[in-house]
Amino acid sequence: MNEEASAADRFLALVAAAQESDVALTPIQAGLLVAAELGIASDSRSFARMLGIAHALVLRDLSALAEHDDRLQIVKRDPRTMRVHYRLAAL
């Protein structure tokens, strides 16, 4: 198994674990938390591109997560590109 496949498997396993520990999380929301924790994506567009999903779907779940969950906070919004930068909140 190559490194890229191994990293993807690890990411997916962490997303599944996050969802198991909080059943209210959507797969995208769990992925956002894991990506922030691992430092592999800190903005909505990069996350969407990394996973090959629509940016609008990521924006929807990111907004809902930041609004209802204190683990993630939005730090900057770019109105031109709609890119939203986020990070794990210091708890």
FENMO-V936106 format. One record per backbone hydrogen bond with DSSP energy under -0.5 kcal/mol. CO is the residue of the C=O (numbers start at 1). NH is the residue of the N-H. Records with the same first field share a line. If there is no record, write none. Layout:
CO=NH + NH
//
This chain:
2=6
3=7
4=8
5=9
6=10
7=11
8=12
9=13
10=14
11=15
12=16
13=17
14=18
15=19
16=20
17=21
18=22
22=25
26=30
27=31
28=32
29=33
30=34
31=35
32=36
33=37
34=38
35=39 + 40 + 41
42=86
43=47
44=48
45=49
46=50
47=51
48=52 + 53
54=57 + 58
55=59
56=60
57=61
58=62
59=63
60=64
61=65
62=66
63=67
64=68
65=69
69=72
71=89
73=87
76=85
77=79
78=82
83=78
84=44
85=75 + 76
87=73
89=91
//
